């Protein structure tokens, strides 16, 4: 498997909603939340960790979302096997 990275620009009010959608997709391995060039939070996602950490993690992300207006989500996914 290869790793594919993409960047998504998102406003603070849509941050938690966007992360929930990405986690639900299931092929996301890591999320990096950036405010400008500064890394605010880096979240490795595994199937086991998502179920256990989802509620506290989303609460922490919601707190960050209240502090600034624009974020960049860097998403690392499993890509197609070449």
N, CA, C and O atoms as a GROMACS GRO file, in nm:
protein
  328
    1UNK      N    1   0.083  -0.119   0.000
    1UNK     CA    2   0.000   0.000   0.000
    1UNK      C    3   0.087   0.125   0.000
    1UNK      O    4   0.194   0.127   0.062
    2UNK      N    5   0.043   0.225  -0.068
    2UNK     CA    6   0.112   0.354  -0.068
    2UNK      C    7   0.036   0.450   0.021
    2UNK      O    8  -0.081   0.429   0.052
    3UNK      N    9   0.105   0.555   0.062
    3UNK     CA   10   0.042   0.658   0.144
    3UNK      C   11   0.011   0.778   0.054
    3UNK      O   12   0.097   0.823  -0.022
    4UNK      N   13  -0.110   0.828   0.063
    4UNK     CA   14  -0.153   0.943  -0.016
    4UNK      C   15  -0.184   1.056   0.082
    4UNK      O   16  -0.252   1.035   0.182
    5UNK      N   17  -0.132   1.176   0.053
    5UNK     CA   18  -0.159   1.292   0.139
    5UNK      C   19  -0.240   1.394   0.063
    5UNK      O   20  -0.219   1.416  -0.057
    6UNK      N   21  -0.332   1.455   0.133
    6UNK     CA   22  -0.410   1.564   0.075
    6UNK      C   23  -0.428   1.672   0.181
    6UNK      O   24  -0.421   1.645   0.301
    7UNK      N   25  -0.451   1.794   0.135
    7UNK     CA   26  -0.476   1.906   0.226
    7UNK      C   27  -0.616   1.959   0.201
    7UNK      O   28  -0.659   1.974   0.087
    8UNK      N   29  -0.685   1.986   0.311
    8UNK     CA   30  -0.822   2.037   0.305
    8UNK      C   31  -0.828   2.165   0.386
    8UNK      O   32  -0.795   2.164   0.505
    9UNK      N   33  -0.868   2.275   0.325
    9UNK     CA   34  -0.889   2.401   0.397
    9UNK      C   35  -1.028   2.396   0.460
    9UNK      O   36  -1.126   2.362   0.393
   10UNK      N   37  -1.037   2.431   0.588
   10UNK     CA   38  -1.165   2.424   0.658
   10UNK      C   39  -1.172   2.537   0.760
   10UNK      O   40  -1.072   2.572   0.822
   11UNK      N   41  -1.291   2.593   0.777
   11UNK     CA   42  -1.311   2.696   0.879
   11UNK      C   43  -1.333   2.629   1.015
   11UNK      O   44  -1.369   2.512   1.022
   12UNK      N   45  -1.311   2.704   1.122
   12UNK     CA   46  -1.323   2.651   1.257
   12UNK      C   47  -1.458   2.589   1.286
   12UNK      O   48  -1.465   2.487   1.356
   13UNK      N   49  -1.565   2.648   1.234
   13UNK     CA   50  -1.699   2.595   1.263
   13UNK      C   51  -1.727   2.462   1.191
   13UNK      O   52  -1.820   2.392   1.230
   14UNK      N   53  -1.650   2.428   1.090
   14UNK     CA   54  -1.670   2.302   1.016
   14UNK      C   55  -1.563   2.198   1.048
   14UNK      O   56  -1.566   2.088   0.993
   15UNK      N   57  -1.468   2.232   1.137
   15UNK     CA   58  -1.355   2.144   1.164
   15UNK      C   59  -1.398   2.008   1.220
   15UNK      O   60  -1.361   1.905   1.164
   16UNK      N   61  -1.475   2.006   1.326
   16UNK     CA   62  -1.516   1.880   1.390
   16UNK      C   63  -1.601   1.797   1.294
   16UNK      O   64  -1.583   1.676   1.284
   17UNK      N   65  -1.692   1.861   1.224
   17UNK     CA   66  -1.778   1.790   1.128
   17UNK      C   67  -1.696   1.724   1.018
   17UNK      O   68  -1.722   1.610   0.980
   18UNK      N   69  -1.596   1.796   0.966
   18UNK     CA   70  -1.511   1.742   0.861
   18UNK      C   71  -1.428   1.624   0.912
   18UNK      O   72  -1.413   1.524   0.842
   19UNK      N   73  -1.376   1.635   1.033
   19UNK     CA   74  -1.297   1.526   1.090
   19UNK      C   75  -1.383   1.403   1.112
   19UNK      O   76  -1.338   1.291   1.087
   20UNK      N   77  -1.505   1.421   1.159
   20UNK     CA   78  -1.596   1.306   1.178
   20UNK      C   79  -1.618   1.234   1.046
   20UNK      O   80  -1.616   1.110   1.043
   21UNK      N   81  -1.638   1.308   0.938
   21UNK     CA   82  -1.659   1.246   0.807
   21UNK      C   83  -1.535   1.169   0.762
   21UNK      O   84  -1.546   1.058   0.710
   22UNK      N   85  -1.417   1.229   0.782
   22UNK     CA   86  -1.294   1.162   0.742
   22UNK      C   87  -1.270   1.034   0.822
   22UNK      O   88  -1.231   0.932   0.764
   23UNK      N   89  -1.293   1.037   0.951
   23UNK     CA   90  -1.275   0.919   1.035
   23UNK      C   91  -1.372   0.809   0.994
   23UNK      O   92  -1.336   0.691   0.992
   24UNK      N   93  -1.494   0.848   0.959
   24UNK     CA   94  -1.596   0.752   0.919
   24UNK      C   95  -1.558   0.680   0.788
   24UNK      O   96  -1.599   0.566   0.766
   25UNK      N   97  -1.481   0.746   0.702
   25UNK     CA   98  -1.439   0.684   0.575
   25UNK      C   99  -1.354   0.558   0.599
   25UNK      O  100  -1.360   0.465   0.519
   26UNK      N  101  -1.277   0.557   0.706
   26UNK     CA  102  -1.204   0.437   0.743
   26UNK      C  103  -1.067   0.419   0.682
   26UNK      O  104  -0.988   0.340   0.735
   27UNK      N  105  -1.033   0.486   0.574
   27UNK     CA  106  -0.902   0.466   0.512
   27UNK      C  107  -0.802   0.574   0.552
   27UNK      O  108  -0.692   0.579   0.497
   28UNK      N  109  -0.837   0.660   0.647
   28UNK     CA  110  -0.749   0.765   0.694
   28UNK      C  111  -0.657   0.708   0.801
   28UNK      O  112  -0.704   0.645   0.896
   29UNK      N  113  -0.528   0.728   0.787
   29UNK     CA  114  -0.430   0.677   0.882
   29UNK      C  115  -0.379   0.785   0.977
   29UNK      O  116  -0.341   0.754   1.090
   30UNK      N  117  -0.378   0.911   0.932
   30UNK     CA  118  -0.327   1.018   1.018
   30UNK      C  119  -0.392   1.150   0.977
   30UNK      O  120  -0.412   1.177   0.859
   31UNK      N  121  -0.426   1.231   1.078
   31UNK     CA  122  -0.476   1.366   1.056
   31UNK      C  123  -0.380   1.464   1.121
   31UNK      O  124  -0.340   1.445   1.236
   32UNK      N  125  -0.345   1.568   1.049
   32UNK     CA  126  -0.263   1.675   1.104
   32UNK      C  127  -0.344   1.803   1.090
   32UNK      O  128  -0.385   1.840   0.980
   33UNK      N  129  -0.366   1.871   1.203
   33UNK     CA  130  -0.441   1.996   1.203
   33UNK      C  131  -0.340   2.109   1.210
   33UNK      O  132  -0.259   2.114   1.303
   34UNK      N  133  -0.345   2.200   1.114
   34UNK     CA  134  -0.251   2.311   1.109
   34UNK      C  135  -0.326   2.444   1.113
   34UNK      O  136  -0.434   2.459   1.055
   35UNK      N  137  -0.267   2.538   1.183
   35UNK     CA  138  -0.314   2.676   1.185
   35UNK      C  139  -0.204   2.756   1.118
   35UNK      O  140  -0.104   2.788   1.182
   36UNK      N  141  -0.221   2.788   0.991
   36UNK     CA  142  -0.112   2.845   0.913
   36UNK      C  143  -0.008   2.737   0.891
   36UNK      O  144  -0.040   2.629   0.842
   37UNK      N  145   0.117   2.765   0.927
   37UNK     CA  146   0.223   2.665   0.915
   37UNK      C  147   0.248   2.591   1.046
   37UNK      O  148   0.327   2.497   1.051
   38UNK      N  149   0.180   2.633   1.152
   38UNK     CA  150   0.200   2.573   1.284
   38UNK      C  151   0.111   2.449   1.298
   38UNK      O  152  -0.009   2.454   1.271
   39UNK      N  153   0.172   2.338   1.341
   39UNK     CA  154   0.096   2.215   1.366
   39UNK      C  155   0.030   2.227   1.502
   39UNK      O  156   0.097   2.242   1.604
   40UNK      N  157  -0.104   2.221   1.503
   40UNK     CA  158  -0.181   2.231   1.626
   40UNK      C  159  -0.197   2.094   1.690
   40UNK      O  160  -0.183   2.080   1.812
   41UNK      N  161  -0.226   1.994   1.608
   41UNK     CA  162  -0.249   1.859   1.660
   41UNK      C  163  -0.218   1.758   1.550
   41UNK      O  164  -0.252   1.779   1.434
   42UNK      N  165  -0.155   1.648   1.588
   42UNK     CA  166  -0.128   1.538   1.496
   42UNK      C  167  -0.191   1.414   1.556
   42UNK      O  168  -0.160   1.376   1.669
   43UNK      N  169  -0.280   1.350   1.479
   43UNK     CA  170  -0.359   1.240   1.532
   43UNK      C  171  -0.340   1.115   1.447
   43UNK      O  172  -0.389   1.110   1.334
   44UNK      N  173  -0.269   1.014   1.498
   44UNK     CA  174  -0.263   0.887   1.426
   44UNK      C  175  -0.394   0.812   1.450
   44UNK      O  176  -0.443   0.806   1.562
   45UNK      N  177  -0.451   0.758   1.345
   45UNK     CA  178  -0.579   0.688   1.358
   45UNK      C  179  -0.562   0.541   1.325
   45UNK      O  180  -0.511   0.505   1.219
   46UNK      N  181  -0.606   0.458   1.417
   46UNK     CA  182  -0.616   0.315   1.392
   46UNK      C  183  -0.759   0.275   1.427
   46UNK      O  184  -0.828   0.349   1.498
   47UNK      N  185  -0.802   0.164   1.381
   47UNK     CA  186  -0.939   0.121   1.405
   47UNK      C  187  -0.968   0.110   1.554
   47UNK      O  188  -1.073   0.155   1.600
   48UNK      N  189  -0.877   0.053   1.631
   48UNK     CA  190  -0.899   0.037   1.774
   48UNK      C  191  -0.900   0.170   1.846
   48UNK      O  192  -0.984   0.193   1.933
   49UNK      N  193  -0.808   0.259   1.811
   49UNK     CA  194  -0.797   0.388   1.880
   49UNK      C  195  -0.915   0.479   1.851
   49UNK      O  196  -0.956   0.556   1.938
   50UNK      N  197  -0.971   0.472   1.733
   50UNK     CA  198  -1.082   0.560   1.697
   50UNK      C  199  -1.201   0.536   1.788
   50UNK      O  200  -1.262   0.632   1.835
   51UNK      N  201  -1.235   0.411   1.814
   51UNK     CA  202  -1.350   0.381   1.898
   51UNK      C  203  -1.332   0.427   2.041
   51UNK      O  204  -1.428   0.475   2.102
   52UNK      N  205  -1.213   0.412   2.095
   52UNK     CA  206  -1.186   0.445   2.234
   52UNK      C  207  -1.169   0.595   2.256
   52UNK      O  208  -1.215   0.648   2.357
   53UNK      N  209  -1.105   0.662   2.163
   53UNK     CA  210  -1.067   0.802   2.182
   53UNK      C  211  -1.157   0.903   2.113
   53UNK      O  212  -1.134   1.023   2.126
   54UNK      N  213  -1.258   0.859   2.042
   54UNK     CA  214  -1.335   0.950   1.958
   54UNK      C  215  -1.397   1.067   2.034
   54UNK      O  216  -1.379   1.182   1.993
   55UNK      N  217  -1.468   1.044   2.142
   55UNK     CA  218  -1.538   1.152   2.213
   55UNK      C  219  -1.442   1.253   2.274
   55UNK      O  220  -1.458   1.372   2.250
   56UNK      N  221  -1.341   1.211   2.354
   56UNK     CA  222  -1.248   1.311   2.410
   56UNK      C  223  -1.168   1.383   2.302
   56UNK      O  224  -1.139   1.502   2.315
   57UNK      N  225  -1.132   1.311   2.197
   57UNK     CA  226  -1.055   1.370   2.089
   57UNK      C  227  -1.135   1.478   2.018
   57UNK      O  228  -1.084   1.586   1.992
   58UNK      N  229  -1.261   1.450   1.988
   58UNK     CA  230  -1.344   1.549   1.921
   58UNK      C  231  -1.372   1.669   2.012
   58UNK      O  232  -1.385   1.781   1.962
   59UNK      N  233  -1.380   1.648   2.142
   59UNK     CA  234  -1.397   1.760   2.236
   59UNK      C  235  -1.274   1.850   2.233
   59UNK      O  236  -1.288   1.973   2.234
   60UNK      N  237  -1.156   1.791   2.230
   60UNK     CA  238  -1.032   1.871   2.223
   60UNK      C  239  -1.023   1.947   2.092
   60UNK      O  240  -0.983   2.063   2.089
   61UNK      N  241  -1.060   1.882   1.984
   61UNK     CA  242  -1.058   1.948   1.853
   61UNK      C  243  -1.159   2.062   1.850
   61UNK      O  244  -1.131   2.167   1.791
   62UNK      N  245  -1.274   2.043   1.912
   62UNK     CA  246  -1.374   2.149   1.920
   62UNK      C  247  -1.322   2.271   1.993
   62UNK      O  248  -1.354   2.384   1.958
   63UNK      N  249  -1.240   2.248   2.096
   63UNK     CA  250  -1.180   2.359   2.171
   63UNK      C  251  -1.084   2.437   2.082
   63UNK      O  252  -1.082   2.560   2.086
   64UNK      N  253  -1.005   2.367   2.002
   64UNK     CA  254  -0.915   2.436   1.908
   64UNK      C  255  -0.994   2.513   1.804
   64UNK      O  256  -0.955   2.624   1.766
   65UNK      N  257  -1.103   2.456   1.758
   65UNK     CA  258  -1.184   2.520   1.655
   65UNK      C  259  -1.238   2.654   1.701
   65UNK      O  260  -1.258   2.744   1.619
   66UNK      N  261  -1.264   2.668   1.830
   66UNK     CA  262  -1.316   2.792   1.884
   66UNK      C  263  -1.210   2.903   1.887
   66UNK      O  264  -1.245   3.021   1.895
   67UNK      N  265  -1.083   2.866   1.881
   67UNK     CA  266  -0.975   2.963   1.895
   67UNK      C  267  -0.936   3.034   1.765
   67UNK      O  268  -0.884   3.145   1.770
   68UNK      N  269  -0.958   2.974   1.651
   68UNK     CA  270  -0.916   3.035   1.525
   68UNK      C  271  -1.020   3.009   1.418
   68UNK      O  272  -1.109   2.925   1.436
   69UNK      N  273  -1.009   3.080   1.308
   69UNK     CA  274  -1.113   3.069   1.207
   69UNK      C  275  -1.079   2.975   1.092
   69UNK      O  276  -1.169   2.912   1.037
   70UNK      N  277  -0.953   2.964   1.055
   70UNK     CA  278  -0.917   2.882   0.940
   70UNK      C  279  -0.810   2.780   0.976
   70UNK      O  280  -0.712   2.812   1.044
   71UNK      N  281  -0.830   2.658   0.931
   71UNK     CA  282  -0.736   2.550   0.955
   71UNK      C  283  -0.709   2.477   0.824
   71UNK      O  284  -0.787   2.485   0.730
   72UNK      N  285  -0.597   2.406   0.821
   72UNK     CA  286  -0.568   2.314   0.713
   72UNK      C  287  -0.560   2.175   0.774
   72UNK      O  288  -0.486   2.153   0.869
   73UNK      N  289  -0.636   2.083   0.719
   73UNK     CA  290  -0.628   1.943   0.759
   73UNK      C  291  -0.538   1.873   0.659
   73UNK      O  292  -0.564   1.876   0.538
   74UNK      N  293  -0.434   1.810   0.706
   74UNK     CA  294  -0.350   1.728   0.621
   74UNK      C  295  -0.389   1.584   0.650
   74UNK      O  296  -0.376   1.537   0.763
   75UNK      N  297  -0.436   1.514   0.549
   75UNK     CA  298  -0.492   1.380   0.564
   75UNK      C  299  -0.400   1.280   0.498
   75UNK      O  300  -0.367   1.293   0.380
   76UNK      N  301  -0.357   1.179   0.573
   76UNK     CA  302  -0.276   1.071   0.517
   76UNK      C  303  -0.366   0.948   0.507
   76UNK      O  304  -0.421   0.900   0.606
   77UNK      N  305  -0.379   0.898   0.385
   77UNK     CA  306  -0.468   0.784   0.358
   77UNK      C  307  -0.388   0.667   0.301
   77UNK      O  308  -0.276   0.683   0.252
   78UNK      N  309  -0.449   0.551   0.308
   78UNK     CA  310  -0.396   0.436   0.236
   78UNK      C  311  -0.434   0.454   0.091
   78UNK      O  312  -0.550   0.478   0.058
   79UNK      N  313  -0.335   0.441   0.004
   79UNK     CA  314  -0.360   0.455  -0.139
   79UNK      C  315  -0.371   0.319  -0.204
   79UNK      O  316  -0.365   0.215  -0.139
   80UNK      N  317  -0.388   0.322  -0.334
   80UNK     CA  318  -0.396   0.199  -0.412
   80UNK      C  319  -0.258   0.136  -0.422
   80UNK      O  320  -0.157   0.205  -0.428
   81UNK      N  321  -0.255   0.004  -0.423
   81UNK     CA  322  -0.131  -0.069  -0.441
   81UNK      C  323  -0.085  -0.053  -0.585
   81UNK      O  324  -0.163  -0.072  -0.678
   82UNK      N  325   0.042  -0.018  -0.604
   82UNK     CA  326   0.093   0.004  -0.741
   82UNK      C  327   0.162  -0.119  -0.793
   82UNK      O  328   0.211  -0.120  -0.907
   0.00000   0.00000   0.00000
